[in-house]
Amino acid sequence: MPHIVKCPICQKEVAWSAESKFRPFCSERCKLIDLGDWASEKHAIPVEPNIDEELLDELGYDEPDFFKE
């Protein structure tokens, strides 16, 4: 018996099996809605925005030829 999950977009029940082409979504439409939400940044993975600029200077990122070979 396949495991049943709810589509993250419309909450329709979806069987978690190889036959469920768009799992965990119920359809391509719901899959594309979710993709659009990620693309428009409605969803995001949190990151630490603080950068220690002094540490970057110590590593040499302020030198003009740092990225040149």
MDTraj code that builds the backbone (N, CA, C; nanometers):
import mdtraj as md
import numpy as np

residues = "MET PRO HIS ILE VAL LYS CYS PRO ILE CYS GLN LYS GLU VAL ALA TRP SER ALA GLU SER LYS PHE ARG PRO PHE CYS SER GLU ARG CYS LYS LEU ILE ASP LEU GLY ASP TRP ALA SER GLU LYS HIS ALA ILE PRO VAL GLU PRO ASN ILE ASP GLU GLU LEU LEU ASP GLU LEU GLY TYR ASP GLU PRO ASP PHE PHE LYS GLU".split()
xyz = np.array([
    [0.0847, -0.1185, 0.0000],
    [0.0000, 0.0000, 0.0000],
    [0.0888, 0.1242, 0.0000],
    [0.0735, 0.2133, -0.0989],
    [0.1588, 0.3326, -0.1042],
    [0.1238, 0.4325, 0.0064],
    [0.2223, 0.5058, 0.0448],
    [0.2047, 0.6113, 0.1438],
    [0.1267, 0.7259, 0.0796],
    [0.0335, 0.7870, 0.1519],
    [-0.0472, 0.8965, 0.0999],
    [0.0032, 1.0268, 0.1614],
    [0.0300, 1.1264, 0.0775],
    [0.0709, 1.2601, 0.1218],
    [-0.0254, 1.3618, 0.0624],
    [-0.0217, 1.4824, 0.1173],
    [-0.1049, 1.5903, 0.0628],
    [-0.0203, 1.6792, -0.0256],
    [-0.0751, 1.7182, -0.1377],
    [-0.0077, 1.8111, -0.2286],
    [0.0195, 1.9400, -0.1515],
    [0.1422, 1.9907, -0.1542],
    [0.1750, 2.1128, -0.0797],
    [0.0998, 2.2368, -0.1281],
    [0.0476, 2.2334, -0.2484],
    [-0.0213, 2.3507, -0.3031],
    [-0.1715, 2.3441, -0.2786],
    [-0.2375, 2.2358, -0.3212],
    [-0.3842, 2.2298, -0.3146],
    [-0.4372, 2.1352, -0.2073],
    [-0.3489, 2.0631, -0.1406],
    [-0.3837, 1.9704, -0.0330],
    [-0.4572, 1.8439, -0.0798],
    [-0.4621, 1.8183, -0.2096],
    [-0.5220, 1.6956, -0.2615],
    [-0.4338, 1.5779, -0.2210],
    [-0.4941, 1.4636, -0.1897],
    [-0.4171, 1.3458, -0.1515],
    [-0.3470, 1.2856, -0.2732],
    [-0.2194, 1.2502, -0.2532],
    [-0.1363, 1.1948, -0.3599],
    [-0.0690, 1.0685, -0.3074],
    [-0.0748, 0.9616, -0.3853],
    [-0.0048, 0.8381, -0.3476],
    [0.1440, 0.8561, -0.3760],
    [0.2267, 0.8266, -0.2759],
    [0.3722, 0.8376, -0.2924],
    [0.4218, 0.7068, -0.3524],
    [0.4221, 0.7023, -0.4859],
    [0.4647, 0.5815, -0.5555],
    [0.5297, 0.6209, -0.6875],
    [0.5898, 0.5243, -0.7530],
    [0.6573, 0.5499, -0.8810],
    [0.5597, 0.5986, -0.9875],
    [0.4333, 0.5614, -0.9760],
    [0.3335, 0.6031, -1.0732],
    [0.2927, 0.7490, -1.0572],
    [0.3194, 0.8071, -0.9411],
    [0.2849, 0.9482, -0.9156],
    [0.3933, 1.0356, -0.9777],
    [0.3695, 1.0754, -1.0996],
    [0.4696, 1.1439, -1.1820],
    [0.5192, 1.2757, -1.1211],
    [0.4328, 1.3481, -1.0496],
    [0.4687, 1.4813, -1.0004],
    [0.4854, 1.4870, -0.8486],
    [0.5002, 1.3727, -0.7841],
    [0.5055, 1.3713, -0.6381],
    [0.6113, 1.4652, -0.5836],
    [0.5889, 1.5361, -0.4784],
    [0.4742, 1.5306, -0.3887],
    [0.3534, 1.6109, -0.4374],
    [0.3611, 1.6646, -0.5562],
    [0.2501, 1.7432, -0.6103],
    [0.1507, 1.6517, -0.6811],
    [0.0268, 1.6984, -0.6921],
    [-0.0757, 1.6160, -0.7567],
    [-0.0729, 1.6316, -0.9083],
    [-0.0149, 1.7409, -0.9578],
    [-0.0169, 1.7670, -1.1019],
    [0.0995, 1.8573, -1.1408],
    [0.1205, 1.8692, -1.2702],
    [0.2239, 1.9597, -1.3203],
    [0.1896, 2.1038, -1.2841],
    [0.0614, 2.1367, -1.2851],
    [0.0169, 2.2724, -1.2508],
    [0.0641, 2.3102, -1.1097],
    [0.0402, 2.2219, -1.0115],
    [0.0825, 2.2508, -0.8744],
    [0.2349, 2.2567, -0.8639],
    [0.3030, 2.1707, -0.9379],
    [0.4498, 2.1728, -0.9383],
    [0.5016, 2.3068, -0.9901],
    [0.4394, 2.3580, -1.0973],
    [0.4829, 2.4851, -1.1552],
    [0.4470, 2.6037, -1.0657],
    [0.3356, 2.5956, -0.9958],
    [0.3009, 2.7011, -0.8995],
    [0.4078, 2.7094, -0.7922],
    [0.4507, 2.5941, -0.7410],
    [0.5550, 2.5915, -0.6384],
    [0.6872, 2.6456, -0.6928],
    [0.7225, 2.6068, -0.8136],
    [0.8447, 2.6573, -0.8761],
    [0.8391, 2.8094, -0.8897],
    [0.7242, 2.8608, -0.9301],
    [0.7069, 3.0057, -0.9412],
    [0.7206, 3.0755, -0.8076],
    [0.6712, 3.0124, -0.7008],
    [0.6853, 3.0710, -0.5670],
    [0.8319, 3.0806, -0.5267],
    [0.9111, 2.9771, -0.5593],
    [1.0547, 2.9826, -0.5298],
    [1.1224, 3.0898, -0.6159],
    [1.0844, 3.0980, -0.7429],
    [1.1473, 3.1946, -0.8339],
    [1.1157, 3.3383, -0.7933],
    [0.9966, 3.3612, -0.7403],
    [0.9594, 3.4971, -0.6984],
    [0.9976, 3.5233, -0.5527],
    [1.0701, 3.4305, -0.4940],
    [1.1232, 3.4405, -0.3580],
    [1.0148, 3.4464, -0.2509],
    [0.8983, 3.3843, -0.2782],
    [0.7986, 3.3679, -0.1724],
    [0.8482, 3.2649, -0.0717],
    [0.9300, 3.1717, -0.1190],
    [0.9968, 3.0741, -0.0331],
    [1.1460, 3.1064, -0.0388],
    [1.2139, 3.0876, 0.0718],
    [1.3578, 3.1108, 0.0742],
    [1.4206, 3.0275, 0.1850],
    [1.5435, 2.9888, 0.1652],
    [1.6195, 2.9196, 0.2676],
    [1.6927, 3.0271, 0.3467],
    [1.6702, 3.0333, 0.4774],
    [1.7317, 3.1408, 0.5564],
    [1.8839, 3.1276, 0.5611],
    [1.9503, 3.2412, 0.5524],
    [2.0957, 3.2454, 0.5620],
    [2.1351, 3.3568, 0.6576],
    [2.2540, 3.3483, 0.7076],
    [2.3065, 3.4520, 0.7958],
    [2.3586, 3.5665, 0.7095],
    [2.2923, 3.6826, 0.7100],
    [2.3315, 3.7911, 0.6207],
    [2.4530, 3.8710, 0.6667],
    [2.4937, 3.8540, 0.7905],
    [2.6041, 3.9348, 0.8431],
    [2.7375, 3.8837, 0.7925],
    [2.8165, 3.9726, 0.7363],
    [2.9503, 3.9408, 0.6881],
    [3.0487, 4.0272, 0.7658],
    [3.1484, 3.9641, 0.8220],
    [3.2510, 4.0366, 0.8963],
    [3.3496, 4.0964, 0.7962],
    [3.3347, 4.2264, 0.7692],
    [3.4191, 4.2920, 0.6686],
    [3.5660, 4.2954, 0.7092],
    [3.5933, 4.3009, 0.8380],
    [3.7324, 4.3001, 0.8826],
    [3.7986, 4.1664, 0.8509],
    [3.7242, 4.0580, 0.8664],
    [3.7785, 3.9268, 0.8334],
    [3.8076, 3.9174, 0.6836],
    [3.7201, 3.9721, 0.6006],
    [3.7442, 3.9729, 0.4563],
    [3.8712, 4.0516, 0.4230],
    [3.8912, 4.1633, 0.4906],
    [4.0129, 4.2418, 0.4685],
    [4.1372, 4.1619, 0.5089],
    [4.1290, 4.0902, 0.6212],
    [4.2418, 4.0099, 0.6671],
    [4.2754, 3.8994, 0.5674],
    [4.1730, 3.8459, 0.4995],
    [4.1952, 3.7398, 0.4018],
    [4.2458, 3.7932, 0.2680],
    [4.2424, 3.9239, 0.2492],
    [4.2955, 3.9824, 0.1279],
    [4.1928, 4.0142, 0.0209],
    [4.0656, 4.0104, 0.0553],
    [3.9624, 4.0395, -0.0442],
    [3.9638, 4.1856, -0.0891],
    [4.0307, 4.2716, -0.0136],
    [4.0353, 4.4132, -0.0519],
    [4.1514, 4.4438, -0.1470],
    [4.2384, 4.3471, -0.1720],
    [4.3504, 4.3690, -0.2628],
    [4.3019, 4.3609, -0.4074],
    [4.3423, 4.4548, -0.4924],
    [4.2911, 4.4618, -0.6297],
    [4.3180, 4.3372, -0.7136],
    [4.4275, 4.2664, -0.6881],
    [4.4611, 4.1510, -0.7708],
    [4.4272, 4.0168, -0.7042],
    [4.3406, 4.0197, -0.6032],
    [4.3080, 3.8980, -0.5277],
    [4.2514, 3.7879, -0.6195],
    [4.1622, 3.8259, -0.7120],
    [4.0950, 3.7259, -0.7960],
    [4.1682, 3.7005, -0.9284],
    [4.2777, 3.7672, -0.9513],
    [4.3539, 3.7462, -1.0747],
    [4.4512, 3.6315, -1.0546],
    [4.4769, 3.5594, -1.1606],
    [4.5723, 3.4480, -1.1524],
    [4.7119, 3.4952, -1.1847],
])
top = md.Topology()
chain = top.add_chain()
for i, resn in enumerate(residues, 1):
    res = top.add_residue(resn, chain, resSeq=i)
    for name in ("N", "CA", "C"):
        top.add_atom(name, md.element.get_by_symbol(name[0]), res)
traj = md.Trajectory(xyz[None], top)
